[in-house]
C-alpha cells in the first residue's frame, strides 16, 4: 500500500529515490506523472497516487508528455535492450529454450521479435557471451547440481541437464571442469 503523506512529500521534493515506485494522477487534467516530473506540482487536493502506470491508466489518466511515465525506472522501456537480454536469458536458463531437439538461436530470437544476429550483438554487449554460451553454462551448472545432489545415472543426468547425448555431456563437462563427470561425482562423495 502507498502511504499518501510519504508520496506527497516525495512528489513535492521531486525525489528521484521514488521514481518508478508510484505515479501521480492529477484529477483536473486527467494526466499521470512520475514523482520527478519537472512541471509545476498540482494541488494536493487534486492528486491521487497509483502503484503502477497501468493502474493510473485504468483509472482514466493519460501519460504526461514531459516526464514520460512509460520510461520510469524498472520499466522495460527504461531498461532498453537490457530488458530483451534479460528475457532471453530467463528463457534460456529457466525454460531451456536452447536445449531441445529443434531449439535454435533463430527460433529464440523470433520468439523475442528480433533477428538472431541482433540477439547475438545484444548478448555480446550486455553479457559478454553468446546465447549458446549461456545455454552451455546453464546446462553444466544443472548437471553439476544433479551430480552433487542425486545418484542418477550419468545418462539421466545428461538428459535432465539439457544435453542431447551422453557423449556431448562428457565432452563439455571435461572441457569446463578439466575432468570427467565421474571424477567429480567421486570427489563429492
Backbone as numpy.savetxt, mean C-alpha at the origin, in Angstrom:
# Nx Ny Nz CAx CAy CAz Cx Cy Cz
-13.94 8.88 16.86 -14.78 10.07 16.86 -13.90 11.32 16.86
-14.40 12.34 16.17 -13.69 13.60 16.12 -14.07 14.48 17.30
-13.07 15.06 17.93 -13.31 16.01 19.01 -13.52 17.38 18.37
-14.72 17.92 18.48 -15.08 19.17 17.81 -14.15 20.31 18.20
-13.86 20.47 19.48 -13.00 21.57 19.93 -11.58 21.43 19.40
-11.07 20.21 19.42 -9.71 19.98 18.91 -9.64 20.27 17.42
-10.65 19.82 16.66 -10.69 20.08 15.22 -10.78 21.58 14.95
-11.57 22.29 15.73 -11.72 23.74 15.54 -10.39 24.46 15.80
-9.69 24.08 16.86 -8.38 24.69 17.14 -7.39 24.40 15.99
-7.38 23.17 15.51 -6.47 22.81 14.42 -6.82 23.58 13.15
-8.11 23.76 12.88 -8.56 24.49 11.69 -8.15 25.96 11.78
-8.32 26.56 12.92 -7.98 27.98 13.08 -6.47 28.22 13.03
-5.69 27.26 13.50 -4.21 27.37 13.45 -3.64 26.91 12.11
-4.50 26.26 11.30 -4.04 25.63 10.04 -2.89 24.66 10.33
-3.11 23.84 11.33 -2.08 22.92 11.85 -1.82 21.79 10.85
-0.62 21.71 10.29 -0.32 20.65 9.31 -0.32 19.25 9.92
-0.20 19.15 11.24 -0.24 17.83 11.89 -1.60 17.17 11.73
-2.63 17.96 11.48 -3.99 17.43 11.35 -4.41 17.23 9.89
-3.53 17.60 8.97 -3.86 17.48 7.56 -4.11 16.02 7.19
-5.29 15.75 6.65 -5.66 14.39 6.27 -6.36 13.62 7.37
-6.37 14.15 8.58 -7.03 13.45 9.70 -8.50 13.80 9.82
-8.88 14.98 9.29 -10.30 15.34 9.24 -10.48 16.38 8.13
-11.73 16.61 7.76 -12.07 17.58 6.72 -13.16 18.49 7.26
-13.13 19.74 6.82 -14.05 20.75 7.29 -15.08 21.05 6.21
-16.35 20.89 6.53 -17.42 21.24 5.61 -18.04 22.56 6.03
-18.12 23.52 5.10 -18.70 24.83 5.39 -20.13 24.83 4.85
-21.10 24.93 5.74 -22.52 24.82 5.36 -22.97 25.92 4.41
-22.46 27.14 4.56 -22.93 28.25 3.74 -22.48 28.13 2.29
-21.30 27.57 2.05 -20.79 27.44 0.67 -20.94 26.04 0.11
-21.21 25.06 0.98 -21.30 23.64 0.61 -19.97 23.12 0.04
-18.86 23.66 0.56 -17.51 23.26 0.16 -16.82 22.63 1.36
-16.03 21.59 1.11 -15.23 21.02 2.20 -13.75 21.22 1.91
-12.99 21.41 2.99 -11.56 21.74 2.90 -10.73 20.88 3.84
-9.43 20.97 3.62 -8.46 20.40 4.55 -8.23 21.41 5.67
-7.72 20.97 6.83 -7.46 21.93 7.92 -6.41 22.98 7.57
-5.59 22.74 6.56 -4.52 23.68 6.19 -4.92 24.62 5.06
-6.18 24.66 4.72 -6.65 25.49 3.60 -6.27 26.96 3.82
-5.72 27.62 2.78 -5.26 29.01 2.95 -6.38 30.05 2.91
-7.61 29.69 2.60 -8.68 30.68 2.55 -9.03 31.18 3.95
-9.72 32.32 3.99 -10.14 32.88 5.27 -11.08 31.89 5.96
-10.80 31.54 7.21 -11.61 30.54 7.90 -13.07 30.99 8.05
-13.98 30.04 7.87 -15.41 30.31 8.04 -15.73 30.42 9.53
-16.88 30.98 9.82 -17.33 31.05 11.22 -17.52 29.65 11.77
-17.20 29.49 13.00 -17.30 28.18 13.65 -18.73 27.64 13.64
-19.72 28.53 13.64 -21.12 28.09 13.65 -21.54 27.51 12.31
-20.78 27.79 11.24 -21.12 27.31 9.90 -20.31 26.08 9.48
-19.58 25.47 10.41 -18.62 24.42 10.08 -19.03 23.08 10.68
-18.88 22.03 9.88 -19.02 20.65 10.36 -17.70 19.93 10.07
-17.38 18.91 10.86 -16.14 18.16 10.67 -16.46 16.74 10.26
-15.65 16.21 9.32 -15.86 14.86 8.79 -14.53 14.10 8.84
-14.59 12.81 9.14 -13.34 12.03 9.25 -12.69 11.76 7.90
-13.47 11.76 6.81 -12.92 11.48 5.48 -13.53 12.42 4.45
-12.86 12.54 3.32 -13.40 13.34 2.22 -14.68 12.71 1.70
-14.74 11.40 1.69 -15.93 10.69 1.22 -17.13 11.01 2.10
-16.92 11.12 3.41 -18.02 11.46 4.32 -18.52 12.88 4.05
-17.61 13.80 3.76 -18.01 15.17 3.45 -18.79 15.22 2.14
-18.34 14.46 1.14 -19.06 14.42 -0.13 -20.42 13.77 0.03
-20.51 12.74 0.86 -21.79 12.08 1.11 -22.77 13.03 1.80
-22.24 13.99 2.55 -23.09 14.97 3.22 -23.48 16.12 2.30
-23.02 16.08 1.03 -23.43 17.08 0.06 -22.44 18.20 -0.19
-21.21 18.07 0.27 -20.21 19.10 0.05 -19.37 18.77 -1.18
-18.82 19.81 -1.81 -17.92 19.59 -2.95 -16.52 20.01 -2.53
-15.48 19.45 -3.18 -14.10 19.75 -2.77 -13.69 21.20 -3.07
-12.88 21.74 -2.21 -12.31 23.07 -2.37 -11.31 23.06 -3.51
-11.31 24.11 -4.33 -10.36 24.17 -5.44 -9.02 24.76 -5.02
-8.94 25.35 -3.82 -7.68 25.92 -3.35 -6.81 24.87 -2.65
-7.39 24.15 -1.68 -6.57 23.21 -0.89 -6.60 21.79 -1.45
-7.48 21.52 -2.42 -7.57 20.23 -3.09 -7.58 19.06 -2.10
-8.71 18.82 -1.42 -8.79 17.76 -0.41 -8.47 16.36 -0.95
-8.60 16.17 -2.24 -8.29 14.84 -2.79 -6.80 14.54 -2.72
-5.98 15.55 -2.44 -4.53 15.33 -2.32 -4.07 15.40 -0.87
-4.97 15.22 0.06 -4.61 15.24 1.47 -3.65 14.10 1.78
-2.82 14.25 2.81 -1.90 13.16 3.17 -2.64 11.85 3.36
-1.99 10.79 2.96 -2.46 9.42 3.07 -3.48 9.05 2.00
-3.85 9.97 1.13 -4.74 9.62 0.04 -3.88 9.09 -1.12
-4.45 8.25 -1.99 -3.67 7.75 -3.13 -3.07 8.87 -3.99
-3.80 9.96 -4.18 -3.28 11.06 -5.00 -2.07 11.71 -4.33
-2.08 11.79 -3.01 -0.96 12.38 -2.28 0.28 11.50 -2.41
0.08 10.19 -2.35 1.19 9.26 -2.45 1.73 9.18 -3.88
0.91 9.52 -4.85 1.33 9.48 -6.25 1.59 8.06 -6.71
2.69 7.88 -7.43 2.99 6.57 -8.00 3.35 5.55 -6.91
3.71 6.01 -5.72 4.00 5.09 -4.63 2.77 4.27 -4.27
1.57 4.83 -4.42 0.34 4.09 -4.13 0.22 2.89 -5.07
0.59 3.06 -6.33 0.55 1.96 -7.29 1.55 0.89 -6.92
2.74 1.30 -6.53 3.78 0.34 -6.14 3.36 -0.41 -4.88
2.79 0.29 -3.91 2.34 -0.38 -2.68 1.25 -1.40 -2.98
0.33 -1.05 -3.85 -0.74 -1.99 -4.21 -0.16 -3.21 -4.92
0.77 -2.98 -5.85 1.40 -4.09 -6.57 2.17 -4.99 -5.61
2.92 -4.38 -4.71 3.70 -5.16 -3.73 2.77 -5.99 -2.85
1.65 -5.40 -2.45 0.68 -6.13 -1.63 0.11 -7.33 -2.41
-0.18 -7.13 -3.69 -0.69 -8.23 -4.51 0.36 -9.33 -4.68
1.61 -8.94 -4.80 2.70 -9.91 -4.98 2.95 -10.69 -3.69
3.09 -9.98 -2.58 3.48 -10.61 -1.32 2.33 -11.35 -0.67
1.18 -10.71 -0.55 0.06 -11.32 0.18 -0.76 -12.28 -0.66
-0.98 -11.94 -1.92 -1.85 -12.77 -2.76 -1.08 -13.67 -3.72
0.23 -13.52 -3.78 1.02 -14.34 -4.69 0.69 -14.07 -6.15
0.55 -12.81 -6.52 0.13 -12.44 -7.87 1.10 -12.91 -8.95
2.34 -13.20 -8.60 3.31 -13.68 -9.58 3.72 -15.13 -9.34
2.91 -15.86 -8.56 3.28 -17.23 -8.20 2.61 -18.31 -9.04
1.49 -18.05 -9.65 0.74 -19.09 -10.34 1.33 -19.48 -11.69
0.74 -20.50 -12.26 1.17 -21.01 -13.57 1.08 -19.94 -14.65
-0.02 -19.22 -14.68 -0.25 -18.23 -15.73 0.04 -16.81 -15.26
0.76 -16.66 -14.17 1.06 -15.35 -13.63 2.21 -14.71 -14.39
2.12 -13.40 -14.58 3.20 -12.67 -15.23 3.14 -11.20 -14.82
4.23 -10.50 -15.04 4.28 -9.09 -14.73 3.29 -8.33 -15.62
3.12 -8.78 -16.86 2.18 -8.13 -17.77 0.75 -8.21 -17.24
0.37 -9.37 -16.73 -0.98 -9.55 -16.19 -1.16 -8.70 -14.93
-0.14 -8.66 -14.07 -0.20 -7.83 -12.87 -0.33 -6.35 -13.25
0.47 -5.91 -14.21 0.42 -4.51 -14.64 -0.96 -4.17 -15.22
-1.52 -5.07 -16.01 -2.85 -4.84 -16.58 -3.89 -4.74 -15.46
-3.73 -5.55 -14.44 -4.64 -5.51 -13.29 -4.57 -4.16 -12.58
-3.39 -3.53 -12.61 -3.20 -2.22 -11.99 -3.54 -1.07 -12.93
-3.76 -1.39 -14.21 -4.13 -0.37 -15.18 -2.95 0.38 -15.76
-1.76 -0.23 -15.74 -0.58 0.40 -16.34 0.17 -0.64 -17.17
1.21 -0.22 -17.87 2.01 -1.13 -18.68 3.08 -1.82 -17.84
3.55 -2.95 -18.32 4.57 -3.73 -17.61 5.88 -2.95 -17.49
6.28 -2.25 -18.55 7.53 -1.48 -18.49 7.43 -0.34 -17.48
6.27 0.31 -17.44 6.08 1.40 -16.47 6.10 0.84 -15.04
5.47 -0.31 -14.84 5.50 -0.93 -13.51 6.93 -1.24 -13.10
7.73 -1.76 -14.02 9.13 -2.05 -13.72 9.89 -0.78 -13.36
9.62 0.31 -14.08 10.28 1.60 -13.77 9.88 2.10 -12.38
8.58 1.99 -12.05 8.11 2.43 -10.74 8.75 1.62 -9.62
8.85 0.30 -9.82 9.48 -0.56 -8.82 10.95 -0.18 -8.64
11.65 0.03 -9.74 13.07 0.40 -9.66 13.23 1.73 -8.92
12.35 2.68 -9.20 12.43 4.00 -8.57 12.11 3.94 -7.07
11.01 3.26 -6.70 10.55 3.29 -5.31 11.13 2.18 -4.44
11.41 1.01 -5.02 11.88 -0.12 -4.21 13.30 -0.56 -4.54
13.82 -0.14 -5.66 15.15 -0.56 -6.05 15.24 -2.02 -6.46
14.10 -2.61 -6.80 14.04 -4.02 -7.22 12.89 -4.18 -8.21
12.93 -5.25 -8.98 11.86 -5.50 -9.94 10.71 -6.26 -9.27
9.55 -6.30 -9.91 8.44 -7.10 -9.37 8.82 -8.57 -9.20
9.58 -9.11 -10.15 9.98 -10.52 -10.06 10.94 -10.75 -8.89
11.81 -9.79 -8.63 12.72 -9.92 -7.48 11.95 -9.87 -6.17
10.95 -9.01 -6.11 10.12 -8.94 -4.90 9.37 -10.26 -4.70
8.84 -10.81 -5.78 8.12 -12.08 -5.69 9.06 -13.20 -5.24
10.27 -13.22 -5.78 11.25 -14.24 -5.40 11.59 -14.14 -3.91
11.80 -12.93 -3.42 12.12 -12.72 -2.01 10.95 -13.15 -1.13
9.72 -12.82 -1.53 8.54 -13.21 -0.76 8.42 -14.74 -0.70
8.68 -15.41 -1.83 8.62 -16.89 -1.84 9.67 -17.49 -0.91
10.89 -16.97 -0.98 11.98 -17.49 -0.13 11.64 -17.27 1.34
11.09 -16.11 1.68 10.75 -15.84 3.08 9.64 -16.77 3.56
8.64 -17.03 2.70 7.58 -17.98 3.07 8.16 -19.37 3.26
9.05 -19.78 2.36 9.67 -21.10 2.45 10.50 -21.23 3.73
11.26 -20.21 4.05 12.09 -20.24 5.27 11.20 -20.37 6.50
10.09 -19.62 6.53 9.16 -19.73 7.65 8.59 -21.14 7.75
8.21 -21.71 6.62 7.66 -23.08 6.62 8.70 -24.09 7.08
9.96 -23.91 6.67 11.02 -24.81 7.12 11.23 -24.72 8.63
11.16 -23.50 9.16 11.37 -23.29 10.59 10.20 -23.79 11.44
8.98 -23.61 10.94 7.79 -23.83 11.78 7.06 -25.14 11.53
7.37 -25.84 10.46 6.63 -27.06 10.14 7.57 -28.22 9.84
6.99 -29.41 9.75 7.74 -30.60 9.34 7.28 -31.07 7.97
6.77 -30.18 7.16 6.29 -30.54 5.82 7.44 -31.07 4.97
7.15 -31.99 4.06 8.19 -32.43 3.12 8.62 -31.26 2.23
9.83 -31.32 1.71 10.39 -30.24 0.90 9.50 -29.88 -0.29
8.93 -30.87 -0.93 8.06 -30.61 -2.09 6.87 -29.77 -1.67
6.28 -30.10 -0.53 5.12 -29.35 -0.04 5.53 -27.93 0.37
6.69 -27.77 0.98 7.19 -26.44 1.33 7.35 -25.60 0.07
7.95 -26.19 -0.96 8.16 -25.47 -2.23 6.84 -25.02 -2.84
5.87 -25.90 -2.89 4.58 -25.57 -3.50 3.81 -24.53 -2.68
3.80 -24.69 -1.36 3.08 -23.73 -0.51 3.74 -22.35 -0.51
5.04 -22.32 -0.70 5.76 -21.04 -0.74 5.56 -20.32 -2.07
5.04 -21.02 -3.09 4.77 -20.38 -4.37 5.70 -20.77 -5.49
6.61 -21.71 -5.24 7.49 -22.17 -6.31 6.75 -23.18 -7.18
7.08 -23.22 -8.46 6.39 -24.12 -9.38 6.99 -25.52 -9.39
8.24 -25.63 -8.92 8.87 -26.95 -8.90 9.88 -27.02 -7.76
10.17 -28.25 -7.34 11.16 -28.47 -6.28 12.55 -28.07 -6.77
12.83 -28.31 -8.03 14.14 -27.96 -8.59 14.37 -26.45 -8.51
13.36 -25.67 -8.89 13.50 -24.21 -8.85 13.63 -23.73 -7.39
12.86 -24.33 -6.48 12.95 -24.01 -5.06 14.37 -24.24 -4.54
14.93 -25.42 -4.81 16.29 -25.74 -4.36 17.31 -24.77 -4.94
17.16 -24.44 -6.21 18.10 -23.55 -6.89 18.07 -22.15 -6.29
16.88 -21.58 -6.13 16.75 -20.22 -5.59 17.18 -20.19 -4.13
16.80 -21.20 -3.36 17.16 -21.25 -1.95 18.68 -21.29 -1.79
19.34 -22.12 -2.57 20.80 -22.21 -2.50 21.46 -20.90 -2.95
20.86 -20.23 -3.91 21.38 -18.95 -4.39 21.30 -17.89 -3.28
20.20 -17.87 -2.54 19.99 -16.84 -1.51 20.76 -17.17 -0.23
20.61 -18.41 0.27 21.20 -18.78 1.56 22.58 -19.44 1.45
23.04 -19.70 0.26 24.33 -20.35 0.01 24.42 -21.75 0.61
23.27 -22.40 0.78 23.20 -23.78 1.24 21.83 -24.34 0.88
21.70 -25.63 0.82 20.40 -26.21 0.45 19.39 -26.09 1.59
18.09 -26.18 1.27 17.06 -26.05 2.30 17.17 -27.12 3.39
17.62 -28.31 3.03 17.74 -29.37 4.04 18.76 -28.99 5.11
19.83 -28.30 4.73 20.84 -27.86 5.71 20.25 -26.81 6.64
19.42 -25.95 6.11 18.76 -24.93 6.94 17.82 -25.62 7.93
17.06 -26.59 7.44 16.12 -27.29 8.33 16.88 -28.02 9.45
18.00 -28.65 9.11 18.80 -29.35 10.13 19.34 -28.40 11.18
19.78 -27.21 10.73 20.35 -26.24 11.68 19.28 -25.64 12.59
18.00 -25.64 12.14 16.90 -25.11 12.96 16.51 -26.08 14.05
16.77 -27.35 13.85 16.33 -28.38 14.81 17.20 -28.38 16.01
